[in-house]
Amino acid sequence: MRNRVLGGTGIEVSPYCLGTMMFGFVGNADHDECVRIIHTALDEGINFIDTADMYSAGESESRRRSSARR
């Protein structure tokens, strides 16, 4: 996948973004499945992940954080 520069920032991001609004009690409540989805996206070269504290009252951010590779 060919990355693109995000505006004038110099930051390279994938042309696709993984949206996490439905990660949590609003959509997909299965924590492990959400983590697997994030890992699959990263494995496929997606490095642009949309999250916000208002998505499932912060649950989507929590799932993103717990998916961090150690």
Backbone as a printed PyTorch tensor [residue, N CA C, xyz], in Angstrom:
tensor([[[  0.8530,  -1.1620,   0.0000],
         [  0.0000,   0.0000,   0.0000],
         [  0.9030,   1.2300,   0.0000]],

        [[  0.5690,   2.1580,  -0.8140],
         [  1.3740,   3.3710,  -0.9300],
         [  0.8170,   4.4520,  -0.0050]],

        [[  1.6300,   4.8990,   0.9400],
         [  1.1970,   5.9360,   1.8750],
         [  1.1800,   7.2990,   1.2160]],

        [[  0.4880,   8.2040,   1.8620],
         [  0.3800,   9.5820,   1.3720],
         [  0.7550,  10.5300,   2.5040]],

        [[  1.2140,  11.7130,   2.1210],
         [  1.5530,  12.7300,   3.1130],
         [  0.2660,  13.4360,   3.5320]],

        [[  0.0810,  13.5850,   4.8400],
         [ -1.1100,  14.2180,   5.3930],
         [ -0.9410,  15.7320,   5.3740]],

        [[ -1.5540,  16.3510,   4.3770],
         [ -1.4620,  17.8030,   4.2430],
         [ -0.0270,  18.2730,   4.2070]],

        [[  0.2740,  19.3290,   4.9260],
         [  1.6280,  19.8680,   4.9800],
         [  2.3950,  19.4100,   6.2020]],

        [[  1.9330,  18.3380,   6.8440],
         [  2.5510,  17.8890,   8.0910],
         [  3.8210,  17.0820,   7.8930]],

        [[  3.9640,  16.4560,   6.7280],
         [  5.0830,  15.5620,   6.5050],
         [  4.8430,  14.1610,   7.0590]],

        [[  3.7100,  13.9590,   7.7110],
         [  3.3680,  12.6510,   8.2750],
         [  2.7810,  11.7760,   7.1780]],

        [[  3.3190,  10.5590,   7.0430],
         [  2.8090,   9.6290,   6.0340],
         [  1.7400,   8.7340,   6.6420]],

        [[  0.5940,   8.6910,   5.9830],
         [ -0.5140,   7.8530,   6.4430],
         [ -0.9960,   6.9860,   5.2920]],

        [[ -1.6280,   5.8880,   5.6600],
         [ -2.2070,   5.0060,   4.6480],
         [ -3.3960,   5.7020,   3.9910]],

        [[ -3.7160,   5.3290,   2.7480],
         [ -4.8560,   5.9520,   2.0710],
         [ -6.1940,   5.5020,   2.6520]],

        [[ -6.1700,   4.4900,   3.4970],
         [ -7.3820,   3.9980,   4.1510],
         [ -7.2920,   4.2710,   5.6450]],

        [[ -8.4340,   4.5380,   6.2420],
         [ -8.5160,   4.8120,   7.6730],
         [ -9.4550,   3.7960,   8.3120]],

        [[ -9.0600,   3.2600,   9.4530],
         [ -9.9370,   2.3740,  10.2090],
         [-10.7400,   3.2250,  11.1800]],

        [[-12.0440,   3.2600,  10.9970],
         [-12.9270,   3.9840,  11.9090],
         [-13.3210,   3.0930,  13.0750]],

        [[-13.2490,   3.6250,  14.2840],
         [-13.5230,   2.8050,  15.4680],
         [-14.7640,   3.2560,  16.2320]],

        [[-15.6220,   4.0340,  15.5980],
         [-16.8010,   4.5330,  16.2960],
         [-17.6700,   3.4030,  16.8430]],

        [[-17.7180,   2.2840,  16.1420],
         [-18.5880,   1.1790,  16.5510],
         [-17.8820,   0.1710,  17.4580]],

        [[-16.6800,   0.4860,  17.9160],
         [-15.9570,  -0.4040,  18.8220],
         [-16.3780,  -0.0720,  20.2500]],

        [[-17.1810,  -0.9030,  20.8400],
         [-17.6620,  -0.6670,  22.1980],
         [-19.1230,  -1.0180,  22.3080]],

        [[-19.7620,  -0.5150,  23.3390],
         [-21.1450,  -0.9130,  23.5830],
         [-22.1240,  -0.3890,  22.5440]],

        [[-21.7670,   0.6190,  21.7600],
         [-22.6580,   1.1480,  20.7220],
         [-22.7650,   0.1800,  19.5510]],

        [[-21.6910,  -0.5120,  19.2290],
         [-21.6830,  -1.4170,  18.0720],
         [-21.1990,  -2.7950,  18.4520]],

        [[-19.9060,  -3.0310,  18.2550],
         [-19.3100,  -4.3340,  18.5220],
         [-18.8140,  -4.3750,  19.9650]],

        [[-19.4840,  -5.1380,  20.7910],
         [-19.1280,  -5.1980,  22.2060],
         [-18.0280,  -6.2170,  22.5090]],

        [[-17.6170,  -6.9980,  21.5220],
         [-16.6120,  -8.0390,  21.7390],
         [-15.2070,  -7.4310,  21.6910]],

        [[-14.6110,  -7.2550,  22.8590],
         [-13.2980,  -6.6180,  22.9680],
         [-12.2440,  -7.3290,  22.1330]],

        [[-12.1670,  -8.6470,  22.2320],
         [-11.1400,  -9.4030,  21.5060],
         [-11.2950,  -9.2700,  19.9980]],

        [[-12.5320,  -9.2300,  19.5150],
         [-12.7470,  -9.0620,  18.0760],
         [-12.2840,  -7.6820,  17.6160]],

        [[-12.5500,  -6.6600,  18.4160],
         [-12.0900,  -5.3140,  18.0690],
         [-10.5680,  -5.2680,  17.9830]],

        [[ -9.8990,  -5.9000,  18.9300],
         [ -8.4340,  -5.9420,  18.9200],
         [ -7.9440,  -6.6860,  17.6800]],

        [[ -8.5880,  -7.7960,  17.3280],
         [ -8.2050,  -8.5400,  16.1120],
         [ -8.3790,  -7.6800,  14.8600]],

        [[ -9.4570,  -6.9140,  14.7990],
         [ -9.6880,  -6.0350,  13.6450],
         [ -8.5700,  -5.0030,  13.5420]],

        [[ -8.2020,  -4.4140,  14.6600],
         [ -7.1240,  -3.4170,  14.6590],
         [ -5.8090,  -4.0550,  14.2280]],

        [[ -5.4880,  -5.2250,  14.7620],
         [ -4.2420,  -5.9070,  14.3760],
         [ -4.2380,  -6.2600,  12.8900]],

        [[ -5.3770,  -6.6960,  12.3630],
         [ -5.4640,  -7.0120,  10.9350],
         [ -5.2240,  -5.7650,  10.1010]],

        [[ -5.8310,  -4.6510,  10.4920],
         [ -5.6290,  -3.3960,   9.7620],
         [ -4.1540,  -3.0060,   9.7690]],

        [[ -3.5070,  -3.0950,  10.9200],
         [ -2.0820,  -2.7630,  11.0100],
         [ -1.2430,  -3.7060,  10.1580]],

        [[ -1.5650,  -4.9980,  10.1900],
         [ -0.8390,  -5.9800,   9.3750],
         [ -0.9690,  -5.6880,   7.8850]],

        [[ -2.0920,  -5.1180,   7.4880],
         [ -2.3400,  -4.7970,   6.0750],
         [ -1.7910,  -3.4320,   5.6760]],

        [[ -1.1520,  -2.7280,   6.6030],
         [ -0.5150,  -1.4580,   6.2750],
         [ -1.3140,  -0.2220,   6.6260]],

        [[ -2.4650,  -0.3870,   7.2360],
         [ -3.2580,   0.7820,   7.6430],
         [ -2.6550,   1.3360,   8.9280]],

        [[ -2.2560,   2.6030,   8.8830],
         [ -1.6710,   3.2340,  10.0610],
         [ -2.4460,   4.4820,  10.4800]],

        [[ -3.6200,   4.6590,   9.9140],
         [ -4.4670,   5.8180,  10.1620],
         [ -5.7380,   5.2930,  10.8310]],

        [[ -5.8810,   5.5580,  12.1240],
         [ -7.0090,   5.0260,  12.8890],
         [ -7.7740,   6.1880,  13.5060]],

        [[ -9.0530,   6.2540,  13.1730],
         [ -9.9240,   7.3070,  13.6940],
         [-10.5380,   6.8490,  15.0060]],

        [[-10.3350,   7.6320,  16.0520],
         [-10.9640,   7.3570,  17.3370],
         [-11.2540,   8.6860,  18.0220]],

        [[-12.1530,   8.6580,  18.9780],
         [-12.4940,   9.8620,  19.7330],
         [-13.0400,   9.4490,  21.0890]],

        [[-12.8720,  10.3250,  22.0670],
         [-13.3330,   9.9860,  23.4120],
         [-14.8460,   9.8380,  23.5050]],

        [[-15.5600,  10.3770,  22.5240],
         [-17.0220,  10.2610,  22.5660],
         [-17.5380,   8.9500,  21.9670]],

        [[-16.6990,   8.1990,  21.2750],
         [-17.1260,   6.9280,  20.6930],
         [-17.3030,   5.9070,  21.8150]],

        [[-18.5160,   5.4800,  22.0400],
         [-18.8500,   4.5120,  23.1090],
         [-18.2870,   4.9630,  24.4510]],

        [[-18.4070,   6.2590,  24.7170],
         [-17.9640,   6.8470,  25.9950],
         [-16.4990,   6.5160,  26.2950]],

        [[-15.6630,   6.5510,  25.2580],
         [-14.2320,   6.3040,  25.4210],
         [-13.8180,   4.8500,  25.2640]],

        [[-14.7910,   3.9600,  25.1020],
         [-14.4710,   2.5290,  24.9920],
         [-13.6420,   2.2270,  23.7430]],

        [[-13.9050,   2.9310,  22.6280],
         [-13.1260,   2.6620,  21.4100],
         [-11.6560,   3.0190,  21.6180]],

        [[-11.3880,   4.1060,  22.3440],
         [ -9.9990,   4.4680,  22.6300],
         [ -9.3420,   3.4230,  23.5240]],

        [[-10.0950,   2.9270,  24.4790],
         [ -9.5720,   1.8890,  25.3690],
         [ -9.1960,   0.6380,  24.5840]],

        [[-10.0320,   0.2680,  23.6220],
         [ -9.7400,  -0.9150,  22.8090],
         [ -8.5450,  -0.6660,  21.9070]],

        [[ -8.4190,   0.5220,  21.3920],
         [ -7.2490,   0.8550,  20.5670],
         [ -5.9840,   0.7740,  21.4090]],

        [[ -6.0480,   1.3450,  22.5890],
         [ -4.8870,   1.3420,  23.4840],
         [ -4.4940,  -0.0880,  23.8680]],

        [[ -5.4770,  -0.9300,  24.1540],
         [ -5.1550,  -2.2980,  24.5710],
         [ -4.6400,  -3.1480,  23.4140]],

        [[ -4.8180,  -2.6660,  22.1910],
         [ -4.3250,  -3.4190,  21.0360],
         [ -2.8760,  -3.0770,  20.6970]],

        [[ -2.2960,  -2.1270,  21.4230],
         [ -0.9160,  -1.7210,  21.1420],
         [  0.0130,  -2.9180,  21.2660]],

        [[  0.8830,  -3.0430,  20.2960],
         [  1.8290,  -4.1670,  20.3130],
         [  2.9550,  -3.8730,  21.2850]],

        [[  3.3150,  -4.8760,  22.0050],
         [  4.3740,  -4.6980,  23.0050],
         [  5.6900,  -5.2130,  22.4900]]])
